[in-house]
Amino acid sequence: MLRKKQKKMFARIVLASVITAILMAGSFLGLFQLEKEYLFLLYLIPYLIIGYDILIKAAKGIGHGQAFDENFLMAVATLGALLLGLTYTGDFDEAVAVMIFYQIGELFQQIAVDKSRTSISKLMEIRPDSAFVEQDGELVEVDPDEVAIGSEIVVRPGERIPIDGFVTGGSSSLNTSALTGESIPRDVTVGDEVLSGCINLSGVLRIQTTKEFGESTVSKILDMVENASSRKSRSEAFITRFSKVYTPFVVCCALLLAVVPAVIQISMGLEPEYQQWIYRALTFLVISCPCALVISIPLGFFAGLGGASKEGILIKGSNYLEALANVDTVVFDKTGTLTKGVFEVTDVISDKVSRERLLEMAAAAESSSPHPIAASLIRAHGQDIDRSRVTDIVDMPGKGVSAKVNGTEVAVGNTRLMEQLGIACEEVSAIGTTVHVAIDGEYAGYITISDTVKPESAQAIRELRKAGIRKTVMLTGDSDVTAKKVATELGIDEVHGQLLPGDKLQELESILADGRNGSVAFVGDGINDAPSLVRADIGITMGSIGSDAAIEASDVVIMDDDMMKIATAIGASRKCMGIVRQNIVGTLLVKFGFLALSAIGYVDMWLAIIADVGVMIAAVLNSSRALRYRKRPASPHPSSF
């Protein structure tokens, strides 16, 4: 569907084409026996119909001191051709045809750009305009910004969830495709967490909000997308710099082409062929228009970002798209990324106190910690914990926690914590994470906790290898025994265990220093991963389970936590970069080839405009391919797309 402006342009093209065709047919059949001055005036009618806006833009550009753009090139070339016709040849059809073909190319380009923007526009439609709260038994529509944390909202079938929260009443199926790219509905019931932007498909849901509207998932996604276009890639920056130099350069070349050969002819005692050299210079200007590059490169990146978003992959800018395409090493955090991050207590060993007592004290000491290990201890304890009994809590990142439970000192953590406290502990070789417990400064026993590997993790590693990833690395704070077991199970090339958050960053620095020509991506999900996500060439996080800090620090967000989409993201970015390179190389080859041919007189103005518009349309159509990416293993080489 054409917009009003495009319909108007289409009408101008048709009207100018019909008048020009009548004039050309009349001249060919000898119906118009007019002086060239009158013929000039007749051709001026279709010329102004189709080109008045180009002339206005060129004049404004000159007035603002920014003359060297495509409008200036087209205006100079066509006005020059008209003057040549008026003073020498009597032919005016070429000038009008150049303007008609140029506008056809512009119209085609606008339609392609609109099509590419549609996917982003659809994403913007996920923004909810209102929320419903119940007041005195009636539903009242309010602005989502006015809903406080902890409020209860009502979402009826067909409505979008406006704010993140958890279900307090009702059950339903949710369409999460706008966030995750997955079309399969997700069933939710009381107690389940729900994200804003999802569509309620069936039952009425009562949701207690856990975030403000501005901090909810949908607002953060839209903020990322809106800011993505402002982060330009090196290719885009190159084209911007190139066009600033290129246009004045070709104008100078055309000027030299119009003047120098005639001067040489005069110096050699020959009759100067002014008409021929001016005509070649004007043809040179028509071919030199940089529209194909200036339009198709940003459009290619825009389409790439839109295509990735349709797959549930948010890339925060075309610079990150470019870096992602160059990744050859992927570094993973283990817990919550390669594993489910759902720990279960598998063993409790103590010969000083009862197993129940050891578990109770450990759970109480960890009761304020958000760490998955703390959650597993509380679940295993299985009883409500009176947190007022727990005081003097000291959280030691990478080591554990110490606290007083009913006045009794309790330390819960790994061997580093025990060493720091000067408490001797047992050497444990069990598979899993070992949590040592000390009570009143004496070693009391240990608890073994195991995590579960995500079912798709091994396949995701294989897909990355097929995509040409040279090396995969896992960094974890778990014991070496556990780390090596998980790495072997998943087929990861290199593993480093028993790392503190600072150690992870140090290992990442070493990997970055060892990097060959490719980029290093870090995949994580927790707050402790934020420094590594920022330091890596490209940071990738899981949007659903990832912490706010991790999502903020990352460059790429996988909305549905599907590990397989890391390979999809790399494949899509490589396809996009392949298209961008094809457009740059193809356009420059055609441009410089035809520029050379026009300079030596083998290309006339008709062929020049056909070549210019043709390469622009081809580049724009090629860029539109980045909107689509088939879900298959990525190619190791961008050029294969």
LINTAWO-V234923 format. One record per residue. RES is the residue in one small letter. SS is DSSP state (helix for helix, strand for strand, loop for the rest). PHI is phi in whole degrees, -180 to 180 (* if undefined). OMEGA is omega as a letter, one per 40 degrees, with the letter a starting at -180 (none if undefined). Layout:
res->RES ss->SS phi->PHI omega->OMEGA
res->RES ss->SS phi->PHI omega->OMEGA
//
This chain:
res->m ss->loop phi->* omega->a
res->l ss->loop phi->-82 omega->i
res->r ss->loop phi->-76 omega->a
res->k ss->helix phi->-58 omega->a
res->k ss->helix phi->-64 omega->i
res->q ss->helix phi->-71 omega->i
res->k ss->helix phi->-63 omega->i
res->k ss->helix phi->-64 omega->i
res->m ss->helix phi->-63 omega->i
res->f ss->helix phi->-60 omega->i
res->a ss->helix phi->-64 omega->i
res->r ss->helix phi->-63 omega->i
res->i ss->helix phi->-62 omega->a
res->v ss->helix phi->-63 omega->a
res->l ss->helix phi->-64 omega->i
res->a ss->helix phi->-65 omega->a
res->s ss->helix phi->-66 omega->a
res->v ss->helix phi->-65 omega->a
res->i ss->helix phi->-62 omega->a
res->t ss->helix phi->-64 omega->i
res->a ss->helix phi->-63 omega->i
res->i ss->helix phi->-64 omega->a
res->l ss->helix phi->-64 omega->a
res->m ss->helix phi->-67 omega->i
res->a ss->helix phi->-65 omega->i
res->g ss->helix phi->-62 omega->i
res->s ss->helix phi->-66 omega->a
res->f ss->helix phi->-65 omega->a
res->l ss->helix phi->-87 omega->i
res->g ss->loop phi->77 omega->a
res->l ss->loop phi->-77 omega->a
res->f ss->loop phi->-105 omega->i
res->q ss->loop phi->-102 omega->a
res->l ss->loop phi->-114 omega->i
res->e ss->loop phi->-65 omega->a
res->k ss->helix phi->-65 omega->i
res->e ss->helix phi->-65 omega->i
res->y ss->helix phi->-72 omega->i
res->l ss->helix phi->-64 omega->i
res->f ss->helix phi->-59 omega->a
res->l ss->helix phi->-64 omega->i
res->l ss->helix phi->-66 omega->a
res->y ss->helix phi->-70 omega->i
res->l ss->helix phi->-65 omega->a
res->i ss->helix phi->-63 omega->i
res->p ss->helix phi->-65 omega->a
res->y ss->helix phi->-63 omega->a
res->l ss->helix phi->-73 omega->i
res->i ss->helix phi->-58 omega->a
res->i ss->helix phi->-89 omega->a
res->g ss->helix phi->-119 omega->a
res->y ss->helix phi->-62 omega->a
res->d ss->helix phi->-69 omega->i
res->i ss->helix phi->-66 omega->i
res->l ss->helix phi->-64 omega->i
res->i ss->helix phi->-65 omega->a
res->k ss->helix phi->-64 omega->i
res->a ss->helix phi->-65 omega->i
res->a ss->helix phi->-65 omega->i
res->k ss->helix phi->-64 omega->i
res->g ss->helix phi->-61 omega->i
res->i ss->helix phi->-64 omega->a
res->g ss->helix phi->-63 omega->a
res->h ss->loop phi->-92 omega->i
res->g ss->loop phi->75 omega->i
res->q ss->loop phi->-125 omega->a
res->a ss->loop phi->-75 omega->a
res->f ss->loop phi->-84 omega->i
res->d ss->loop phi->-134 omega->a
res->e ss->helix phi->-66 omega->i
res->n ss->helix phi->-66 omega->i
res->f ss->helix phi->-63 omega->a
res->l ss->helix phi->-61 omega->a
res->m ss->helix phi->-67 omega->a
res->a ss->helix phi->-64 omega->a
res->v ss->helix phi->-63 omega->a
res->a ss->helix phi->-64 omega->a
res->t ss->helix phi->-75 omega->i
res->l ss->helix phi->-65 omega->i
res->g ss->helix phi->-63 omega->i
res->a ss->helix phi->-65 omega->i
res->l ss->helix phi->-64 omega->i
res->l ss->helix phi->-66 omega->i
res->l ss->helix phi->-61 omega->i
res->g ss->helix phi->-64 omega->a
res->l ss->helix phi->-69 omega->a
res->t ss->helix phi->-97 omega->a
res->y ss->helix phi->-125 omega->a
res->t ss->helix phi->-84 omega->a
res->g ss->loop phi->81 omega->i
res->d ss->loop phi->-99 omega->a
res->f ss->loop phi->-122 omega->a
res->d ss->helix phi->-64 omega->a
res->e ss->helix phi->-63 omega->a
res->a ss->helix phi->-61 omega->i
res->v ss->helix phi->-67 omega->a
res->a ss->helix phi->-64 omega->i
res->v ss->helix phi->-58 omega->a
res->m ss->helix phi->-67 omega->i
res->i ss->helix phi->-64 omega->a
res->f ss->helix phi->-63 omega->i
res->y ss->helix phi->-62 omega->i
res->q ss->helix phi->-69 omega->i
res->i ss->helix phi->-61 omega->i
res->g ss->helix phi->-62 omega->i
res->e ss->helix phi->-62 omega->i
res->l ss->helix phi->-62 omega->a
res->f ss->helix phi->-61 omega->a
res->q ss->helix phi->-64 omega->i
res->q ss->helix phi->-62 omega->i
res->i ss->helix phi->-64 omega->i
res->a ss->helix phi->-65 omega->i
res->v ss->helix phi->-64 omega->i
res->d ss->helix phi->-59 omega->a
res->k ss->helix phi->-64 omega->i
res->s ss->helix phi->-67 omega->a
res->r ss->helix phi->-73 omega->a
res->t ss->helix phi->-59 omega->a
res->s ss->helix phi->-64 omega->i
res->i ss->helix phi->-69 omega->i
res->s ss->helix phi->-61 omega->i
res->k ss->helix phi->-63 omega->i
res->l ss->helix phi->-64 omega->a
res->m ss->helix phi->-65 omega->a
res->e ss->loop phi->-69 omega->a
res->i ss->loop phi->-78 omega->a
res->r ss->loop phi->-72 omega->i
res->p ss->loop phi->-74 omega->a
res->d ss->loop phi->-93 omega->a
res->s ss->loop phi->-154 omega->i
res->a ss->strand phi->-133 omega->i
res->f ss->strand phi->-115 omega->i
res->v ss->strand phi->-120 omega->a
res->e ss->strand phi->-94 omega->i
res->q ss->strand phi->-132 omega->a
res->d ss->loop phi->55 omega->i
res->g ss->loop phi->80 omega->a
res->e ss->strand phi->-122 omega->i
res->l ss->strand phi->-83 omega->a
res->v ss->strand phi->-117 omega->i
res->e ss->strand phi->-83 omega->a
res->v ss->strand phi->-134 omega->i
res->d ss->loop phi->-70 omega->a
res->p ss->helix phi->-55 omega->i
res->d ss->helix phi->-64 omega->a
res->e ss->helix phi->-90 omega->a
res->v ss->loop phi->-86 omega->a
res->a ss->loop phi->-83 omega->i
res->i ss->loop phi->-63 omega->i
res->g ss->loop phi->93 omega->i
res->s ss->loop phi->-72 omega->i
res->e ss->strand phi->-105 omega->i
res->i ss->strand phi->-113 omega->a
res->v ss->strand phi->-117 omega->i
res->v ss->strand phi->-121 omega->a
res->r ss->loop phi->-91 omega->i
res->p ss->loop phi->-57 omega->i
res->g ss->loop phi->93 omega->a
res->e ss->loop phi->-96 omega->i
res->r ss->strand phi->-86 omega->i
res->i ss->loop phi->-74 omega->a
res->p ss->loop phi->-82 omega->a
res->i ss->loop phi->-139 omega->i
res->d ss->loop phi->-62 omega->i
res->g ss->strand phi->179 omega->i
res->f ss->strand phi->-131 omega->a
res->v ss->strand phi->-76 omega->i
res->t ss->strand phi->-110 omega->i
res->g ss->strand phi->-161 omega->i
res->g ss->loop phi->88 omega->i
res->s ss->loop phi->-146 omega->a
res->s ss->strand phi->-166 omega->i
res->s ss->strand phi->-112 omega->a
res->l ss->strand phi->-115 omega->i
res->n ss->strand phi->-89 omega->a
res->t ss->loop phi->-104 omega->a
res->s ss->helix phi->-61 omega->a
res->a ss->helix phi->-65 omega->a
res->l ss->helix phi->-96 omega->a
res->t ss->helix phi->-112 omega->a
res->g ss->loop phi->82 omega->a
res->e ss->loop phi->-91 omega->a
res->s ss->loop phi->-90 omega->a
res->i ss->loop phi->-76 omega->a
res->p ss->loop phi->-64 omega->i
res->r ss->strand phi->-112 omega->i
res->d ss->strand phi->-80 omega->i
res->v ss->strand phi->-132 omega->i
res->t ss->loop phi->-146 omega->a
res->v ss->loop phi->-56 omega->i
res->g ss->loop phi->98 omega->a
res->d ss->loop phi->-78 omega->i
res->e ss->strand phi->-82 omega->i
res->v ss->strand phi->-129 omega->a
res->l ss->loop phi->-110 omega->i
res->s ss->loop phi->-66 omega->a
res->g ss->loop phi->101 omega->i
res->c ss->loop phi->-75 omega->i
res->i ss->strand phi->-100 omega->i
res->n ss->strand phi->-77 omega->a
res->l ss->loop phi->-92 omega->a
res->s ss->loop phi->-131 omega->a
res->g ss->loop phi->-79 omega->i
res->v ss->loop phi->-77 omega->a
res->l ss->strand phi->-114 omega->i
res->r ss->strand phi->-106 omega->a
res->i ss->strand phi->-126 omega->i
res->q ss->strand phi->-91 omega->a
res->t ss->strand phi->-73 omega->i
res->t ss->loop phi->-115 omega->i
res->k ss->loop phi->-143 omega->i
res->e ss->loop phi->-76 omega->a
res->f ss->helix phi->-58 omega->a
res->g ss->helix phi->-67 omega->a
res->e ss->helix phi->-100 omega->a
res->s ss->loop phi->-73 omega->a
res->t ss->helix phi->-57 omega->a
res->v ss->helix phi->-64 omega->i
res->s ss->helix phi->-67 omega->a
res->k ss->helix phi->-67 omega->i
res->i ss->helix phi->-62 omega->a
res->l ss->helix phi->-64 omega->i
res->d ss->helix phi->-64 omega->i
res->m ss->helix phi->-63 omega->a
res->v ss->helix phi->-66 omega->a
res->e ss->helix phi->-65 omega->a
res->n ss->helix phi->-88 omega->a
res->a ss->helix phi->-62 omega->a
res->s ss->loop phi->-68 omega->a
res->s ss->loop phi->-82 omega->a
res->r ss->loop phi->-98 omega->a
res->k ss->loop phi->-85 omega->i
res->s ss->loop phi->-80 omega->i
res->r ss->helix phi->-63 omega->a
res->s ss->helix phi->-63 omega->i
res->e ss->helix phi->-65 omega->i
res->a ss->helix phi->-63 omega->i
res->f ss->helix phi->-63 omega->a
res->i ss->helix phi->-64 omega->i
res->t ss->helix phi->-61 omega->i
res->r ss->helix phi->-67 omega->a
res->f ss->helix phi->-61 omega->a
res->s ss->helix phi->-66 omega->i
res->k ss->helix phi->-68 omega->a
res->v ss->helix phi->-91 omega->a
res->y ss->helix phi->-63 omega->a
res->t ss->helix phi->-63 omega->i
res->p ss->helix phi->-59 omega->a
res->f ss->helix phi->-63 omega->a
res->v ss->helix phi->-71 omega->i
res->v ss->helix phi->-64 omega->i
res->c ss->helix phi->-63 omega->i
res->c ss->helix phi->-61 omega->i
res->a ss->helix phi->-64 omega->i
res->l ss->helix phi->-63 omega->i
res->l ss->helix phi->-64 omega->a
res->l ss->helix phi->-65 omega->a
res->a ss->helix phi->-76 omega->a
res->v ss->helix phi->-105 omega->a
res->v ss->helix phi->-59 omega->a
res->p ss->helix phi->-60 omega->i
res->a ss->helix phi->-65 omega->i
res->v ss->helix phi->-64 omega->i
res->i ss->helix phi->-62 omega->i
res->q ss->helix phi->-60 omega->i
res->i ss->helix phi->-64 omega->a
res->s ss->helix phi->-65 omega->i
res->m ss->loop phi->-91 omega->i
res->g ss->loop phi->80 omega->a
res->l ss->loop phi->-97 omega->i
res->e ss->loop phi->-74 omega->a
res->p ss->loop phi->-68 omega->a
res->e ss->loop phi->-100 omega->a
res->y ss->helix phi->-56 omega->a
res->q ss->helix phi->-58 omega->a
res->q ss->helix phi->-63 omega->a
res->w ss->helix phi->-74 omega->i
res->i ss->helix phi->-66 omega->i
res->y ss->helix phi->-62 omega->i
res->r ss->helix phi->-65 omega->i
res->a ss->helix phi->-65 omega->i
res->l ss->helix phi->-66 omega->i
res->t ss->helix phi->-61 omega->i
res->f ss->helix phi->-57 omega->a
res->l ss->helix phi->-66 omega->a
res->v ss->helix phi->-62 omega->a
res->i ss->helix phi->-68 omega->a
res->s ss->helix phi->-74 omega->a
res->c ss->loop phi->-53 omega->a
res->p ss->loop phi->-88 omega->a
res->c ss->helix phi->-56 omega->a
res->a ss->helix phi->-58 omega->a
res->l ss->helix phi->-77 omega->a
res->v ss->helix phi->-62 omega->a
res->i ss->helix phi->-90 omega->a
res->s ss->helix phi->-72 omega->a
res->i ss->helix phi->-70 omega->i
res->p ss->helix phi->-60 omega->i
res->l ss->helix phi->-63 omega->i
res->g ss->helix phi->-62 omega->i
res->f ss->helix phi->-66 omega->i
res->f ss->helix phi->-60 omega->i
res->a ss->helix phi->-66 omega->i
res->g ss->helix phi->-63 omega->i
res->l ss->helix phi->-65 omega->i
res->g ss->helix phi->-67 omega->i
res->g ss->helix phi->-64 omega->i
res->a ss->helix phi->-66 omega->a
res->s ss->helix phi->-64 omega->i
res->k ss->helix phi->-66 omega->i
res->e ss->loop phi->-92 omega->a
res->g ss->loop phi->80 omega->a
res->i ss->strand phi->-119 omega->i
res->l ss->strand phi->-98 omega->i
res->i ss->strand phi->-109 omega->a
res->k ss->loop phi->-80 omega->i
res->g ss->loop phi->168 omega->a
res->s ss->helix phi->-68 omega->i
res->n ss->helix phi->-65 omega->i
res->y ss->helix phi->-74 omega->i
res->l ss->helix phi->-61 omega->i
res->e ss->helix phi->-67 omega->i
res->a ss->helix phi->-67 omega->a
res->l ss->helix phi->-63 omega->a
res->a ss->helix phi->-67 omega->a
res->n ss->loop phi->-100 omega->a
res->v ss->strand phi->-70 omega->i
res->d ss->strand phi->-128 omega->i
res->t ss->strand phi->-133 omega->i
res->v ss->strand phi->-120 omega->a
res->v ss->strand phi->-107 omega->a
res->f ss->strand phi->-114 omega->i
res->d ss->strand phi->-78 omega->a
res->k ss->helix phi->-88 omega->a
res->t ss->helix phi->-69 omega->i
res->g ss->helix phi->85 omega->i
res->t ss->helix phi->-108 omega->i
res->l ss->helix phi->-85 omega->i
res->t ss->strand phi->-111 omega->a
res->k ss->loop phi->-71 omega->a
res->g ss->loop phi->73 omega->i
res->v ss->loop phi->-107 omega->a
res->f ss->loop phi->-89 omega->i
res->e ss->strand phi->-128 omega->i
res->v ss->strand phi->-71 omega->a
res->t ss->strand phi->-111 omega->a
res->d ss->strand phi->-159 omega->i
res->v ss->strand phi->-131 omega->a
res->i ss->strand phi->-120 omega->i
res->s ss->loop phi->-161 omega->i
res->d ss->loop phi->-117 omega->i
res->k ss->loop phi->-103 omega->i
res->v ss->loop phi->-131 omega->i
res->s ss->loop phi->-69 omega->i
res->r ss->helix phi->-60 omega->a
res->e ss->helix phi->-64 omega->a
res->r ss->helix phi->-66 omega->a
res->l ss->helix phi->-63 omega->a
res->l ss->helix phi->-69 omega->i
res->e ss->helix phi->-63 omega->a
res->m ss->helix phi->-66 omega->i
res->a ss->helix phi->-66 omega->a
res->a ss->helix phi->-65 omega->a
res->a ss->helix phi->-65 omega->a
res->a ss->helix phi->-63 omega->a
res->e ss->loop phi->-93 omega->a
res->s ss->loop phi->-63 omega->a
res->s ss->loop phi->-100 omega->a
res->s ss->loop phi->-89 omega->i
res->p ss->loop phi->-85 omega->a
res->h ss->loop phi->-66 omega->i
res->p ss->helix phi->-57 omega->i
res->i ss->helix phi->-64 omega->i
res->a ss->helix phi->-61 omega->i
res->a ss->helix phi->-62 omega->a
res->s ss->helix phi->-68 omega->i
res->l ss->helix phi->-66 omega->a
res->i ss->helix phi->-66 omega->i
res->r ss->helix phi->-62 omega->a
res->a ss->helix phi->-66 omega->i
res->h ss->helix phi->-65 omega->i
res->g ss->loop phi->75 omega->a
res->q ss->loop phi->-131 omega->i
res->d ss->loop phi->-64 omega->a
res->i ss->loop phi->-111 omega->i
res->d ss->loop phi->-81 omega->a
res->r ss->helix phi->-70 omega->i
res->s ss->helix phi->-68 omega->i
res->r ss->helix phi->-77 omega->a
res->v ss->strand phi->-103 omega->a
res->t ss->strand phi->-133 omega->i
res->d ss->strand phi->51 omega->a
res->i ss->strand phi->-76 omega->i
res->v ss->strand phi->-125 omega->i
res->d ss->strand phi->-92 omega->i
res->m ss->strand phi->-116 omega->a
res->p ss->loop phi->-53 omega->i
res->g ss->loop phi->82 omega->a
res->k ss->loop phi->-126 omega->a
res->g ss->strand phi->154 omega->a
res->v ss->strand phi->-138 omega->i
res->s ss->strand phi->-125 omega->a
res->a ss->strand phi->-161 omega->i
res->k ss->strand phi->-109 omega->i
res->v ss->strand phi->-115 omega->a
res->n ss->loop phi->54 omega->i
res->g ss->loop phi->87 omega->i
res->t ss->strand phi->-90 omega->a
res->e ss->strand phi->-75 omega->a
res->v ss->strand phi->-130 omega->i
res->a ss->strand phi->-121 omega->a
res->v ss->strand phi->-131 omega->a
res->g ss->strand phi->175 omega->a
res->n ss->loop phi->-93 omega->a
res->t ss->helix phi->-64 omega->i
res->r ss->helix phi->-63 omega->i
res->l ss->helix phi->-65 omega->a
res->m ss->helix phi->-65 omega->i
res->e ss->helix phi->-63 omega->i
res->q ss->helix phi->-63 omega->a
res->l ss->helix phi->-87 omega->i
res->g ss->loop phi->72 omega->a
res->i ss->loop phi->-111 omega->i
res->a ss->loop phi->-73 omega->a
res->c ss->loop phi->-133 omega->a
res->e ss->loop phi->-74 omega->i
res->e ss->loop phi->-83 omega->a
res->v ss->loop phi->-115 omega->a
res->s ss->loop phi->-110 omega->a
res->a ss->loop phi->-68 omega->i
res->i ss->loop phi->-73 omega->a
res->g ss->loop phi->127 omega->i
res->t ss->strand phi->-95 omega->a
res->t ss->strand phi->-99 omega->i
res->v ss->strand phi->-111 omega->i
res->h ss->strand phi->-86 omega->a
res->v ss->strand phi->-128 omega->i
res->a ss->strand phi->-120 omega->a
res->i ss->strand phi->-122 omega->a
res->d ss->loop phi->54 omega->i
res->g ss->loop phi->79 omega->i
res->e ss->strand phi->-120 omega->a
res->y ss->strand phi->-67 omega->a
res->a ss->strand phi->-112 omega->a
res->g ss->strand phi->148 omega->i
res->y ss->strand phi->-141 omega->i
res->i ss->strand phi->-123 omega->i
res->t ss->strand phi->-99 omega->a
res->i ss->strand phi->-127 omega->a
res->s ss->strand phi->-120 omega->i
res->d ss->loop phi->-101 omega->a
res->t ss->loop phi->-115 omega->i
res->v ss->strand phi->-70 omega->i
res->k ss->loop phi->-64 omega->a
res->p ss->loop phi->-63 omega->a
res->e ss->loop phi->-92 omega->a
res->s ss->helix phi->-63 omega->a
res->a ss->helix phi->-62 omega->i
res->q ss->helix phi->-65 omega->i
res->a ss->helix phi->-63 omega->i
res->i ss->helix phi->-65 omega->i
res->r ss->helix phi->-64 omega->i
res->e ss->helix phi->-66 omega->i
res->l ss->helix phi->-65 omega->i
res->r ss->helix phi->-65 omega->i
res->k ss->helix phi->-63 omega->a
res->a ss->loop phi->-78 omega->i
res->g ss->loop phi->94 omega->i
res->i ss->loop phi->-68 omega->a
res->r ss->loop phi->-73 omega->a
res->k ss->strand phi->-148 omega->i
res->t ss->strand phi->-117 omega->a
res->v ss->strand phi->-133 omega->i
res->m ss->strand phi->-120 omega->i
res->l ss->strand phi->-116 omega->a
res->t ss->loop phi->-152 omega->i
res->g ss->loop phi->-88 omega->i
res->d ss->loop phi->-69 omega->i
res->s ss->loop phi->-64 omega->i
res->d ss->helix phi->-60 omega->a
res->v ss->helix phi->-61 omega->a
res->t ss->helix phi->-66 omega->a
res->a ss->helix phi->-62 omega->a
res->k ss->helix phi->-67 omega->i
res->k ss->helix phi->-63 omega->a
res->v ss->helix phi->-66 omega->a
res->a ss->helix phi->-63 omega->i
res->t ss->helix phi->-64 omega->a
res->e ss->helix phi->-62 omega->a
res->l ss->helix phi->-94 omega->a
res->g ss->loop phi->79 omega->i
res->i ss->loop phi->-83 omega->a
res->d ss->loop phi->-70 omega->a
res->e ss->strand phi->-141 omega->a
res->v ss->strand phi->-139 omega->i
res->h ss->strand phi->-131 omega->a
res->g ss->loop phi->-109 omega->i
res->q ss->loop phi->55 omega->a
res->l ss->loop phi->-103 omega->i
res->l ss->loop phi->-79 omega->i
res->p ss->helix phi->-52 omega->i
res->g ss->helix phi->-67 omega->i
res->d ss->helix phi->-66 omega->i
res->k ss->helix phi->-59 omega->a
res->l ss->helix phi->-65 omega->i
res->q ss->helix phi->-66 omega->i
res->e ss->helix phi->-63 omega->i
res->l ss->helix phi->-63 omega->i
res->e ss->helix phi->-59 omega->i
res->s ss->helix phi->-64 omega->i
res->i ss->helix phi->-66 omega->i
res->l ss->helix phi->-64 omega->i
res->a ss->helix phi->-69 omega->a
res->d ss->helix phi->-82 omega->a
res->g ss->loop phi->-57 omega->a
res->r ss->loop phi->-84 omega->i
res->n ss->loop phi->-102 omega->a
res->g ss->loop phi->-92 omega->i
res->s ss->strand phi->-92 omega->i
res->v ss->strand phi->-114 omega->i
res->a ss->strand phi->-104 omega->i
res->f ss->strand phi->-115 omega->a
res->v ss->strand phi->-114 omega->a
res->g ss->strand phi->-150 omega->a
res->d ss->loop phi->-144 omega->a
res->g ss->loop phi->-101 omega->i
res->i ss->helix phi->-61 omega->a
res->n ss->helix phi->-69 omega->i
res->d ss->helix phi->-87 omega->a
res->a ss->helix phi->-55 omega->i
res->p ss->helix phi->-60 omega->a
res->s ss->helix phi->-69 omega->i
res->l ss->helix phi->-63 omega->i
res->v ss->helix phi->-74 omega->a
res->r ss->helix phi->-74 omega->a
res->a ss->loop phi->-64 omega->i
res->d ss->loop phi->-59 omega->i
res->i ss->strand phi->-145 omega->i
res->g ss->strand phi->-102 omega->a
res->i ss->strand phi->-120 omega->i
res->t ss->strand phi->-133 omega->a
res->m ss->strand phi->-92 omega->a
res->g ss->loop phi->-68 omega->a
res->s ss->loop phi->-76 omega->a
res->i ss->loop phi->-99 omega->a
res->g ss->loop phi->-70 omega->i
res->s ss->loop phi->-75 omega->i
res->d ss->helix phi->-59 omega->a
res->a ss->helix phi->-64 omega->a
res->a ss->helix phi->-66 omega->i
res->i ss->helix phi->-65 omega->i
res->e ss->helix phi->-65 omega->a
res->a ss->helix phi->-80 omega->a
res->s ss->loop phi->-86 omega->i
res->d ss->loop phi->-103 omega->a
res->v ss->strand phi->-132 omega->i
res->v ss->strand phi->-120 omega->i
res->i ss->strand phi->-92 omega->a
res->m ss->loop phi->-68 omega->a
res->d ss->loop phi->-108 omega->i
res->d ss->loop phi->64 omega->a
res->d ss->loop phi->-79 omega->a
res->m ss->loop phi->-59 omega->a
res->m ss->helix phi->-61 omega->a
res->k ss->helix phi->-77 omega->i
res->i ss->helix phi->-67 omega->i
res->a ss->helix phi->-66 omega->i
res->t ss->helix phi->-62 omega->a
res->a ss->helix phi->-63 omega->i
res->i ss->helix phi->-65 omega->i
res->g ss->helix phi->-63 omega->a
res->a ss->helix phi->-65 omega->a
res->s ss->helix phi->-68 omega->i
res->r ss->helix phi->-69 omega->i
res->k ss->helix phi->-63 omega->i
res->c ss->helix phi->-61 omega->a
res->m ss->helix phi->-66 omega->i
res->g ss->helix phi->-62 omega->i
res->i ss->helix phi->-64 omega->i
res->v ss->helix phi->-60 omega->i
res->r ss->helix phi->-65 omega->i
res->q ss->helix phi->-59 omega->a
res->n ss->helix phi->-65 omega->a
res->i ss->helix phi->-64 omega->a
res->v ss->helix phi->-66 omega->a
res->g ss->helix phi->-63 omega->a
res->t ss->helix phi->-64 omega->a
res->l ss->helix phi->-66 omega->i
res->l ss->helix phi->-62 omega->a
res->v ss->helix phi->-65 omega->a
res->k ss->helix phi->-60 omega->a
res->f ss->helix phi->-68 omega->i
res->g ss->helix phi->-63 omega->a
res->f ss->helix phi->-73 omega->i
res->l ss->helix phi->-62 omega->i
res->a ss->helix phi->-65 omega->a
res->l ss->helix phi->-66 omega->i
res->s ss->helix phi->-69 omega->a
res->a ss->helix phi->-65 omega->a
res->i ss->loop phi->-99 omega->i
res->g ss->loop phi->88 omega->a
res->y ss->loop phi->-96 omega->a
res->v ss->loop phi->-130 omega->i
res->d ss->loop phi->-95 omega->a
res->m ss->helix phi->-68 omega->i
res->w ss->helix phi->-60 omega->a
res->l ss->helix phi->-65 omega->a
res->a ss->helix phi->-63 omega->a
res->i ss->helix phi->-71 omega->i
res->i ss->helix phi->-63 omega->i
res->a ss->helix phi->-65 omega->a
res->d ss->helix phi->-65 omega->a
res->v ss->helix phi->-68 omega->a
res->g ss->helix phi->-62 omega->a
res->v ss->helix phi->-70 omega->i
res->m ss->helix phi->-68 omega->i
res->i ss->helix phi->-64 omega->i
res->a ss->helix phi->-62 omega->a
res->a ss->helix phi->-68 omega->a
res->v ss->helix phi->-66 omega->i
res->l ss->helix phi->-63 omega->i
res->n ss->helix phi->-63 omega->i
res->s ss->helix phi->-62 omega->a
res->s ss->helix phi->-64 omega->i
res->r ss->helix phi->-64 omega->a
res->a ss->helix phi->-68 omega->i
res->l ss->helix phi->-68 omega->a
res->r ss->loop phi->-116 omega->i
res->y ss->loop phi->-140 omega->i
res->r ss->loop phi->-74 omega->a
res->k ss->loop phi->-75 omega->i
res->r ss->loop phi->-147 omega->i
res->p ss->loop phi->-56 omega->a
res->a ss->loop phi->-73 omega->i
res->s ss->loop phi->-80 omega->i
res->p ss->loop phi->-71 omega->a
res->h ss->loop phi->-125 omega->a
res->p ss->helix phi->-56 omega->a
res->s ss->helix phi->-68 omega->a
res->s ss->helix phi->-77 omega->i
res->f ss->loop phi->-83 omega->none
//
